[in-house]
């Protein structure tokens, strides 16, 4: 349930990554706020989520994004500690995205040292890359992980703990973003810490 984010359709360049997160309406994805919302100017328009994108193919469809929820501190000032966004995905053929793909659970206040699986789409490639490693504490509000080659396009990539290869799901505890909008070098990435403020953001997105 990880996919690339494009503008309009797969004819252009993919510039971020997103993933499906569990919700009662089964229509929610999580990504980095800087992927979908420009502080001061608002929500980016005409975005689509393409799960499983590979080599120009969209095996699970092209899903337009609807309403996007970010924290006011991101919307007004680009607060790196809340570089997280939830977005509604419009249904396709009468089905919601979670019905088709499954979803990760949202993990809140899970701590700073976790073994996670990190999957994302570098803009320079048409296939995803995956890394597994331990996270560490960058600060009280930021996580850090060392994984090679997570360059532009991987912002929004989910940090998943407790990954089950049978269901291909786990618990998402971060997304590439936050400090330096995810990191200035491709081998070290960051995430805003998923604490109470991210839970409140999720509650707003699903209310």
C-alpha positions in Angstrom: 0.0 0.0 0.0 3.0 2.3 -0.7 2.8 4.4 -3.8 4.3 7.3 -5.7 2.6 10.8 -5.8 2.3 12.5 -9.1 0.6 15.7 -10.4 -2.5 14.8 -12.5 -1.4 11.4 -13.8 1.6 9.1 -14.4 2.6 11.1 -17.4 4.8 13.4 -15.4 7.4 12.9 -12.7 6.7 11.4 -9.4 7.9 13.7 -6.6 6.9 12.1 -3.3 5.8 8.9 -1.6 2.7 8.1 0.4 1.0 5.1 2.0 -2.5 3.9 3.1 -3.2 4.3 6.8 -6.1 2.5 8.6 -9.3 4.6 9.0 -13.0 3.8 9.5 -13.8 5.3 6.1 -11.0 3.3 4.5 -9.9 6.2 2.3 -6.8 7.8 4.0 -3.2 8.1 3.1 -0.3 9.6 5.1 2.7 11.5 3.6 4.9 14.5 4.4 3.1 17.8 4.6 5.7 19.5 2.4 4.7 17.1 -0.4 1.1 18.3 -0.5 0.8 21.7 1.2 2.8 24.8 0.7 2.9 27.0 3.8 1.3 30.3 3.1 -0.2 29.3 -0.3 -2.2 26.2 0.6 -3.0 22.8 -0.6 -1.4 21.6 -3.9 -4.0 20.7 -6.4 -4.5 17.9 -8.9 -2.4 15.3 -7.1 -2.8 11.5 -7.5 -1.6 8.5 -5.5 -0.3 5.5 -7.6 0.2 2.5 -5.3 2.6 -0.1 -6.5 3.9 2.1 -9.3 6.6 0.3 -11.3 8.2 1.2 -14.6 5.3 3.3 -15.8 2.6 0.8 -14.8 -0.1 1.5 -12.3 -1.2 -2.0 -11.2 -3.5 -0.8 -8.5 -4.9 2.2 -10.2 -4.5 6.0 -10.1 -6.3 7.5 -7.1 -7.0 11.3 -7.0 -6.5 13.1 -3.7 -9.3 15.1 -2.1 -9.1 17.0 1.2 -5.7 17.3 2.8 -5.2 17.9 6.5 -2.1 19.5 8.0 -1.4 21.1 11.3 -1.9 24.9 11.5 1.8 25.3 12.5 2.8 23.7 9.2 0.2 25.6 7.2 1.2 28.9 8.6 4.9 28.5 9.2 6.2 25.2 7.9 6.9 23.8 11.4 9.3 20.8 10.7 8.1 19.1 13.9 4.7 18.5 12.2 5.7 17.8 8.6 2.9 15.2 8.3 -0.2 15.2 6.2 -3.3 13.0 5.9 -5.2 13.0 2.6 -8.5 11.6 1.6 -8.3 9.4 -1.5 -11.3 9.4 -3.8 -13.0 6.0 -4.5 -12.4 4.1 -7.7 -15.0 1.7 -9.2 -17.0 2.0 -6.1 -14.2 0.9 -3.8 -12.1 2.7 -1.2 -8.3 2.5 -1.4 -8.0 0.5 1.8 -10.5 -2.1 0.6 -8.2 -2.7 -2.4 -4.8 -2.5 -0.8 -5.1 -2.9 3.0 -3.5 -0.4 5.4 -0.9 0.2 8.0 -2.0 1.0 11.5 -1.1 4.5 12.9 1.5 4.2 15.6 1.6 7.0 18.2 4.2 7.5 21.0 6.0 4.3 20.1 9.4 5.6 21.2 12.6 6.5 19.3 14.4 3.3 18.8 12.5 1.0 16.6 13.3 -1.5 13.8 11.4 -0.2 10.8 11.0 -1.0 7.1 11.3 2.1 4.9 10.0 2.0 1.3 10.0 4.9 -1.1 10.2 6.1 -4.6 13.3 8.1 -5.6 12.4 10.5 -8.4 15.3 9.2 -10.4 13.9 5.7 -10.5 10.6 4.0 -11.6 10.8 1.3 -9.0 10.6 1.6 -5.2 13.6 0.9 -2.9 13.3 -0.7 0.6 15.6 -0.5 3.6 15.4 -2.0 7.1 17.2 -0.4 10.0 16.9 0.9 13.6 15.7 4.4 14.2 17.3 6.8 16.7 16.3 10.0 18.4 17.4 13.2 16.5 15.6 15.3 19.1 12.5 15.2 21.2 10.4 15.9 18.1 12.4 14.1 15.4 13.4 10.6 14.4 16.5 9.7 12.4 17.4 6.7 10.3 20.4 5.7 8.2 19.4 4.1 4.9 21.3 4.6 1.6 20.0 6.3 -1.6 16.8 7.9 -0.2 17.1 10.9 -2.5 14.4 13.4 -3.8 11.0 11.7 -4.3 11.2 9.6 -1.1 9.7 12.3 1.1 6.6 10.9 2.7 7.9 7.3 2.7 6.4 5.3 5.6 8.5 4.1 8.5 6.8 0.8 9.3 7.4 -1.3 12.4 6.1 -4.8 13.0 5.8 -5.5 9.3 4.0 -8.7 8.4 5.1 -10.0 5.0 1.9 -12.0 4.7 -0.4 -9.0 4.9 2.3 -6.6 3.8 1.1 -4.3 6.6 2.5 -3.1 9.9 2.4 0.1 12.0 3.5 3.4 10.6 5.5 5.4 13.1 7.0 8.1 10.8 7.3 9.4 7.2 10.4 10.9 5.6 10.2 14.7 6.3 10.6 17.0 9.3 14.2 18.2 9.8 15.7 19.5 6.6 12.4 18.3 4.9 13.7 14.8 5.4 17.4 15.3 5.2 20.0 17.0 3.0 21.9 13.8 2.2 20.4 10.7 0.6 21.9 8.3 3.2 20.3 9.8 6.4 16.6 10.6 6.7 14.4 12.2 9.3 10.8 12.1 10.4 8.6 14.3 12.6 7.9 12.2 15.8 4.5 10.7 15.8 3.2 11.9 19.1 0.0 13.4 20.5 -0.1 16.2 17.9 -0.1 13.7 15.0 -2.9 11.8 16.7 -4.9 15.0 16.9 -4.1 15.6 13.2 -5.4 12.1 12.3 -8.5 12.7 14.4 -9.2 15.9 12.4 -8.7 14.1 9.1 -11.1 11.4 10.0 -13.8 13.4 11.7 
